[in-house]
Amino acid sequence: MNSKKENILVVDDNNDMLDLIQRQLKTFNYRTYKASSVNEAIEVLKNTTIDLLISDLNMPEINGMELLKYTDEHYPAIPKLVISGVPSIPNVVCAIKSGALDYLTKPFTSEELYKAIRSSLVKNNLLSYDFKNSKNENLYSNIIGKSVHSNNVVEIIERVKDTKATVLIEGESGTGKELIARAIHFTSKIAHKPFIVVNCGGIPENLAESELFGHIKGSFTGAIETKTGLFQAASGGTIFLDEIGNTPLSLQIKLLRVIQEKEILRVGATKPEKIDVRIISATNSNLEEMIAKDLFREDFYYRLNVVNIKTTPLRERKEDLPLLIKTFIDKYSNEYNKPGITISEKVTEVLLRYNWPGNIRELENIIQRMIIMSDDLITLNQVPENLKYHIPISPEIMKSLKEYEKEQILKVLAFVNHNKTKAAQILQIDRKTINQKIA
């Protein structure tokens, strides 16, 4: 389950519990150190590099709370996970104040232990990250991150980039599917050749065949000249079929033939033309469910899916958040001529806590908006309300929220010289909505 062997110190005066946890940690591929007292634990800490401390609270002589406080001051970089058979609110509060990142109540399952360990390690990595002085390590063709997911994606790109195999990229909106497609093309031997993006949901069905494959002059009303299609335009390079799940069934059979025969037939033509194009497609739809509902051809799916890349939502790879936040701060502070801008710790905590349903695209838009709204320091005043902690709101408070919304819209409009399209993009609303708000 775990690719890296972190060193974990487990402290408990119950030897049976120590042995149980040690067995569980071995199945997770962790290296375990045991101590049955606080004094033993301190000796281990002095002589060994420890990545996580797991400690019971109720122990004879010196209790676990004292160990937490000692570790917090002498080894502040070590994350701490508390386990206790006698849970209480005061103990939880005290443990958190002493630096514990999580609290697990005995008895717990192997899965609960694993999740608590991963959560503690990830939280510690996020909270200790130095945004200001860090470098964008593990940046591969603009793919930013150091999570297992990011590393796996880079490894697949390395293996597939110089082949003509079809690639299907699946994942939620905003998870960087087009970025991955571009990385495959622009790190390959054909990077100097065309990279053509096709939004399969944006082409009217009656024009799709002509747009993709071209047409002959006079082949239909309005065909006043012979036209080259997008597949021919991508000759020698890559064509990226975005949102392939929106492709009509009638067009799927024609695209299937293109993949199988490596040739296209222009509308109105009688002779097919050979093409040399790599095909990468992407979707945020579940194509297997669509196949079950007869909305997507199974044979077409398997032709597209020779190499599969699944993107992971940001909420499941929060290890990548610090690098992404820093990257977008650097990008937009330069773009808006605010090179000295910094971000407060409280804002960082909010960004790390939020689950980002819009994924990387949402994160980038919000960083951009906060930089526009701030001067030298990004504070909680610039954080959108939906990211902040919420309690039930009374009708009296709603008025002030509407005033806040109005203030934000006017500020953005002023910043972009009343360009409503750009303002709508920054505010993550459509142009129609911004017109209604202004009215």
JOQUIFEN-V258783 format. One line per field, one symbol per residue. phi: phi as a letter, one per 40 degrees, with the letter a starting at -180 (. if undefined). psi: psi as a letter, one per 40 degrees, with the letter a starting at -180 (. if undefined). burial: b if it has 24 or more other ideal C-beta (glycine too) atoms within 12 Angstrom, else e. A space follows every 10 residues. Layout:
phi->???
psi->???
burial->???
This chain:
phi->.bcbcccbcb bacccccdcc ccccccccgc cbbbacaccc ccccccbbcb cabbbcccbc gbcccccdcc ccccbccccb bcbacbcadd cccccccchc cabbcccbcc cccccccccc ccdccccccc ccbcbccfcb fgcbibcddc ccccccddcc dbbbccbbbb iccgcgccdc ccccccbccb ccccbbbbcc cbbddcbdcc ccbgacdgca cgccacbccc ccccdgbbbb ccfcccccdc cdcccdcdcc cfabbccgcb bcbcbbbcbb baabcccccc cccfbacccc dcccbcbbbb cbcccbacdc ddccdcdccc cccccbfbcc cbbccccdcc cccccfccfc ccdccccdcc cccbbcbcbc cccddccccb bdbcdccdcc cccccccccc ccdccbfgcc cccccccgbc ccccccccc
psi->dhdhgihhhh hhehdddddd dddddddefi hhhiheiddd ddddddeihh dhhhhidgii chiddddddd ddddgdehih hhhiegiidd dddddddeeh eihhhiiiid dddddddddd dddddddehg ddeiigifhh fehhieiddd ddddddddde dfieiihhhi iiheefdddd dddddeeief deiihhhhhd eehhdeeddd ddeiiihedi hegeihhhid dddehebhhh gifdeehidd dddddddddd efiihiheie hihiighhhh iiieigdddd ddefehhddd ddddfdhhhh ihiddefede dddddddddd dddddefgde iihidddddd dddiegdead dddddddddd ddeicdhhad dehideeihi ihhidddddd dddddddddd dddddfffhd ddddddefii dddddddd.
burial->eeeeebbbbb bbbeeebbeb bbebbeebeb ebbbbbbbeb bbebbeeeeb bbbbbbbbbe ebbbbbbbbb bbeebeebbb bbbbeeeeee beeebeebbb bbbbebebee eebbebbbbb bbbbbbbebe beeeeeebeb bbbbbbbebb bbbbebbeeb beebbbbbbb bbbbbbbbbb bbbbbbbbeb eeebbbbbeb eebeeeebbb bbbbbeeeee eeeeeebbbb bbbbbebbbb bbbbbbbbee bbebbbbbbe eeebbbbebe eeeebebbbb bbbbbebeeb eeeeebbeeb bebbbebbbb bbbbbebbbb bbbbbbbbbb ebbeebebee bbbeeebbeb bbebebebbb bbbbbbbbbb bbbbeebbee ebbbbebeee eeeeeeeeee eeeeeeebbe ebbeeeeeeb eebbebbbbe eeebeeeee
